[in-house]
Amino acid sequence: MFGVDSDANFDLNATMLTDLLEKAGKTWKVYAEDYPGDAQNCFLERKRGLYVRKHVPFLSFKPVQTNPKKCSNIVSAQKYFAKDLAAGALPAFSFYVPNLNNDGHDTSPAFADRALLKVFAPVLSNQPLMARTLFIVTYDEDDMSAGNQVYTVLVGGTVQAGVRSSIKYNHFSLLRTIEEIFQVGTLGRYDAKASPILDIWAK
């Protein structure tokens, strides 16, 4: 889509999920590990340390890049996630991006699992919070050997524990599911044609 066919950085003049959320009055924030920007600095460089811009898709959109208020929603995970969680200040939609060490790409699933647990154990063990939260873990690609099967897990009070779907879904299905949960409509592109995830929810 939009000619995005590589790991290069892109600057897209298009609408995105956050536009739908904002229009519906929903808050959002991206927590990116080792992100060097701040509320006054929308950091658009390709890489710094363990942070890479290509893993933060929100920064590929010009309406975010050029709007300080929108860009201030992209923050350092280490500085803000635990703080916002403790204060009960997580937004309606949170997007968490691990750094190059913790994303499981060049390490192992076990390494990524330990990193994930270190950050999210306080969330997953908080039953009142999880009762009203949908927690999603997904990858952006497979290992090129399994018929393009991308591991994705959904956890929360509205999900049937242990259920495994046999239906073929893709990332547009996941986007459509999020749009349906928030009742914000669609972007009118591939998400509008995609089927939301339907077969995992608690009765």
Residue, then its C-alpha position, 0 to 999 in steps of 0.5 A: m500500500f502507498g508503494v511501501d515495499s521495503d524497510a526504508n523510511f516513508d513520508l506518507n500524506a494519508t489518513m491513519l487510525t489515529d485520525l479516526l480515534e481523534k475524530a471520535g474523541k479517543t486518546w492514543k499514545v505510542y510508547a517506543e523503547d529508546y525513542p529520543g524525541d520529546a514533546q518539543n521534538c518529533f524525532l524523524e531520524r532513521k536510527r539512534g542507538l537501539y531505536v529505529r524509526k521504521h518500527v514506529p509506523f505512526l511516524s511515516f505519516k506527514p500529518v503526524q510528522t508536521n503536527p507537534k501536538k500529534c507527535s507529542n503522543i509518541v514518547s519514550a517507553q522507558k520514561y512514560f509507560a510505567k508512569d502512565l500505568a501507575a497513574g491510571a493515565l494510559p490512553a484509550f489506544s496504546f501502541y508499544v514498540p520494543n527496541l532492536n534488542n527486545d523485538g525478537h528479530d535478532t535474538s529469540p522468542a524466549f528473549a523477547d518473551r522475557a522483555l515483554l513480561k518485564v514490561f507488561a507483568p503489572v498489566l497482565s496481573n491486574q485483573p480489573l484492568m485486564a477485564r476492560t483491556l484488549f492486549i494484543v501482541t503481533y509481529d510485522e512478518d514471519d520467518m519466511s518458512a511457514g506460509n506467511q503465518v504471523y504470530t498474533v495473540l489477543v488477551g483480555g476479559t472479552v477473549q475466550a482463553g485458549v481459543r485458536s482461530s482457524i480463519k485466515y486473517n491479516h494485519f488489515s483484519l486486526l486494524r478492522t477489529i480495532e476500528e470495530i471495537f472503538q466504533v470509529g468507522t474505517l479509512g476506506r481502504y483495505d481495512a474497509k474490505a477486511s473481515p474483523i476477527l470474529d471467532i475468539w470472543a467470550k460469549 
